[in-house]
Amino acid sequence: MTRLAVPLSCSLALLLLACPGADGDPGEIDGITLPDPSGVSWAAGVDNPFFPLPVGATWHYEAQTPDGLESDDVEVLAETREVNGVTATVVHDVVRLDGEIVEETWDWYAQDTQGNVWYLGEDTCEWQGGACAVMEGAWEWGVDGARPGIIMPADPTVDGQPYFQEYDEDEAEDVGEVIATGESISVPAGDFSGCVRTRDSSHLDPDLDEEKVYCPGVGNVFVAEPEANVSLLSYTGL
């Protein structure tokens, strides 16, 4: 599934299934692949067709939820951030409920030379009373044992093997799995084909169950959540 740069003593296939990481950590936890960044060569920028992040690109999503109309505005910033020695692309994400900001995040991504997109950490803020009030859920590769995960494989394949998208033990343990490829979908932003569908869950929260659709040249266009469906309405800069 995921093409990773690995130590010469361990083949790619073995790494994804059971091979220990170079630092002695297990290659998987409870059957979930724990990606190993040891020895990875990093590319400049993120251009995976299913997760493109050119500077200045924007996406606008909306969903009608039980609490009201939720909107999500995402933008790739020109600024970068050094995360454990790797230059990461910064993505700013603002969630509004009926027009009022409820959450703001800064996510950090980097791509390896094989084409895998890694999630390196995030700053996050929950808004209350019109201001940032709660800073919870933030994590960063290399801080207190946190490790990066794969947000989008270089060559998404349906193989039944889940993988960690992030790993900060007992704090952030989201899991992804490719469940379909070659899909077509229509959303307000347009008609797309050749898309990949993933299932996102959490090793910490069994109630978290989402399906996401990523399409070539655009990225995420649809999210099926337990209580709402999130659709891409518009995008720019791609």
C-alpha positions in Angstrom: 0.0 0.0 0.0 2.3 2.8 1.3 5.7 3.1 -0.3 8.1 4.2 2.3 11.8 4.7 2.4 13.1 2.0 4.8 16.4 0.8 6.2 18.2 -1.7 3.8 17.7 -4.5 6.3 13.9 -4.4 6.0 11.9 -4.5 2.8 9.0 -2.2 2.2 6.4 -5.0 2.4 7.8 -6.3 5.7 7.8 -2.8 7.1 4.1 -2.4 6.4 3.2 -5.7 7.9 5.4 -6.4 10.8 8.9 -5.1 10.5 10.3 -3.2 13.6 11.3 0.4 13.0 14.9 1.5 13.0 14.5 2.9 16.5 13.3 -0.5 17.9 9.6 0.5 18.0 7.1 -2.0 16.6 6.1 -1.6 12.9 2.5 -2.0 13.9 0.3 -1.6 17.0 -2.8 -3.8 17.3 -2.5 -4.7 13.6 -2.2 -1.0 12.5 0.9 0.0 10.6 3.0 2.6 12.4 4.9 4.4 9.6 8.6 4.7 10.3 10.2 8.0 9.1 13.7 6.7 9.7 15.8 7.1 6.5 13.0 8.9 4.6 14.2 11.4 2.0 12.0 14.5 1.9 10.8 16.3 -1.2 10.3 20.1 -1.6 6.6 20.8 -1.3 3.5 18.5 -1.5 2.2 17.5 -5.0 0.7 14.0 -4.4 -2.3 14.2 -6.9 -4.8 13.1 -4.2 -3.4 15.6 -1.6 -2.0 18.6 -3.5 -0.8 21.5 -1.4 0.4 24.3 -3.7 0.9 27.6 -1.9 -2.2 29.8 -2.0 -4.7 27.0 -2.8 -8.0 27.2 -1.0 -11.0 24.9 -0.4 -14.4 25.8 0.9 -16.6 23.0 2.5 -20.1 23.1 4.0 -22.3 20.7 5.9 -25.7 20.9 7.5 -25.3 19.5 11.0 -27.8 19.0 13.9 -26.2 22.2 15.4 -26.5 24.4 12.3 -24.6 25.2 9.1 -21.0 24.3 9.4 -18.4 25.7 7.0 -14.7 24.9 6.7 -12.2 27.1 4.9 -8.8 25.7 4.2 -5.8 27.5 2.8 -2.2 26.5 2.1 0.0 29.3 3.6 3.2 30.6 2.1 5.0 30.2 5.4 6.6 26.9 6.4 7.5 25.3 9.7 10.5 23.2 10.8 9.2 20.1 12.4 11.9 17.8 13.8 14.3 19.0 11.1 11.9 18.7 8.2 10.4 21.7 6.4 6.7 21.3 6.5 3.9 22.9 4.5 1.4 24.8 6.7 -2.3 24.5 6.1 -4.6 26.9 7.9 -8.1 25.5 8.6 -11.0 27.6 10.0 -14.3 26.0 11.0 -17.4 28.1 11.5 -20.9 27.3 12.8 -23.6 29.6 11.5 -20.9 32.1 10.7 -19.1 32.1 14.0 -15.6 30.6 14.3 -15.5 27.5 16.5 -12.2 26.0 15.7 -8.9 27.0 14.0 -6.0 24.7 13.2 -2.6 24.9 11.6 -1.6 21.5 10.2 1.9 20.6 9.1 2.5 18.2 6.1 5.5 17.0 4.2 6.0 14.7 1.3 8.7 12.1 0.9 10.5 11.4 -2.4 8.3 8.3 -2.9 5.2 10.5 -3.0 3.7 9.6 0.5 2.3 12.6 2.3 3.1 12.7 6.0 1.2 14.4 8.8 3.8 15.9 11.1 1.6 17.7 13.7 -0.7 20.6 14.3 -1.5 23.6 16.5 -5.2 23.9 17.3 -7.5 26.3 19.0 -11.2 26.1 20.0 -13.0 29.4 20.0 -15.4 30.6 22.7 -17.0 34.0 23.0 -15.3 35.3 19.8 -11.7 34.4 20.8 -9.3 31.5 21.0 -10.0 30.0 24.4 -8.8 26.3 24.4 -5.6 25.0 23.0 -6.0 21.2 23.1 -5.2 18.5 20.7 -1.9 20.0 19.5 1.0 17.6 18.8 4.3 17.7 17.0 6.6 15.0 15.7 9.5 14.6 18.1 7.8 16.2 21.1 7.1 13.9 24.0 7.5 10.8 21.8 4.9 11.9 19.1 5.5 10.3 15.7 4.3 11.3 12.2 1.8 9.3 10.2 0.7 8.9 6.6 -2.2 11.1 5.5 -2.1 10.0 1.9 -0.1 7.1 0.4 1.9 7.6 -2.8 0.0 4.8 -4.5 -3.4 4.3 -2.7 -4.3 0.6 -2.9 -7.1 -1.4 -1.3 -5.2 -4.0 0.7 -7.0 -4.2 4.1 -4.1 -2.7 5.9 -4.9 0.3 8.2 -2.2 2.8 9.0 -1.7 5.6 11.6 -2.2 9.1 10.3 -0.7 10.5 13.5 0.7 8.9 16.7 1.0 10.7 20.0 0.2 7.9 22.5 -3.1 8.3 24.3 -3.5 11.8 22.7 -3.7 11.5 18.9 -4.0 8.1 17.3 -6.1 8.6 14.1 -6.1 5.8 11.7 -6.7 5.7 7.9 -7.4 2.8 5.4 -7.9 2.9 1.7 -11.3 1.2 1.0 -11.9 2.0 -2.7 -10.2 3.4 -5.7 -11.4 4.5 -9.2 -14.5 6.1 -7.8 -16.6 8.8 -9.4 -18.5 11.5 -7.4 -20.5 14.6 -7.9 -20.4 17.5 -5.4 -21.3 21.2 -5.7 -17.7 21.9 -6.8 -17.9 19.6 -9.8 -17.9 16.0 -11.1 -14.8 14.0 -10.4 -13.5 10.5 -11.4 -10.6 8.3 -10.5 -11.0 9.1 -6.8 -9.9 7.3 -3.7 -12.1 6.6 -0.7 -10.6 6.2 2.8 -12.1 5.2 6.1 -10.8 7.3 9.1 -11.1 6.0 12.6 -9.4 6.4 15.9 -7.4 4.0 18.0 -8.6 5.9 21.0 -12.3 6.6 20.1 -14.3 3.6 18.7 -17.2 5.9 17.9 -15.1 7.9 15.3 -16.0 6.6 11.8 -15.6 8.8 8.7 -15.3 8.1 5.0 -13.4 10.6 2.8 -13.2 10.9 -0.9 -10.0 12.3 -2.5 -9.9 13.1 -6.2 -6.9 13.7 -8.5 -5.7 17.3 -8.8 -8.1 18.5 -6.1 -7.8 16.5 -2.9 -10.6 15.9 -0.4 -14.0 16.6 -2.0 -16.4 14.7 0.4 -16.6 13.5 4.0 -19.3 11.2 5.3 -19.6 11.7 9.1 -22.1 9.9 11.4 -24.3 13.0 11.7 -23.6 15.0 8.5 -22.0 14.9 5.0 -19.4 17.5 4.2 -19.1 18.6 0.6 -16.6 20.7 -1.3 -18.4 23.8 -2.7 -15.4 25.6 -4.3 -11.7 25.6 -4.6 -9.0 27.8 -6.1 -5.3 27.7 -6.9 -5.2 24.1 -8.2 
